[in-house]
C-alpha cells in the first residue's frame, strides 16, 4: 500500500527539542522531493520545509530557519524533521507529504500522512 | 515571499449549488497552483494541480482555471460530501498555502 506514516510527536516544553519521523512505503521514496506541512489547532495549512530526492537541497519557511532541520534516509525510506528551540507557536499537527510535479507547470502534494501532533507547552 | 489570498474565507451553500472559490497570488506564478480539500480531523487531499488538471479519482464536478495571479476552483453541483475546507497552494517559489475557504451547509 502506498502510504506515509508519521511518528515522534508529543508534549515538549518551550525551548526543547523533538525529532519527527515519516516512514514511506509502496513507492520509490528516493525518486521524490518530500515536505513537512503543519497545521496549528483550528488554523490553516503552513508549509514548513522540503528536501530534494538525494538530500542535497532543502528549503524552509522563514519562521523555522535555524531551528528546524529536514533530512532523509533513502535506504530506510524515511523522512525526518529535527525541531530545536521549540516555541508555543510551533504547536501543530505535522504532516509528511510527497511532492510530485508536471514539468514547467508546477509541483503539488499528492500523498499525505495522517499527521503527528506536537504540543509545546510548560 | 509569495502570498496567497483566498476569497471568500467561508461560504454557505446548498446541495446542488454551483460554488466558486478564488485564489490570488501576490506575484505571477504561471500555472504553479494546486487545490486541496480537507475535512475535519483528516489530512488534506489533492483535487487539482497545474491550475486545471484534475487529480485521478476526483469527481468531474470539480474544476480549476487561471494563470498568472488569479485562479478559481469551481464545484459545479455541490454534494453533501463536498462540505469541507479548501486550500490553494503555490509552488512557483518554495511553497505557500492560502488561508482556506470553509464551505458550510446553508
Interface residues (C-beta under 8 A of the other chain):
Chain A: X35 X37 X44 X45 X46 X47 X50 X59 X61 X62 X95 X100 X102 X104 X105 X106 X107 X108 X109 X110 X112 X113 X114 X115
Chain B: X1 X30 X31 X32 X33 X34 X36 X38 X43 X44 X45 X46 X49 X50 X51 X53 X55 X85 X87 X89 X91 X92 X94 X95 X96 X97 X98 X99 X100
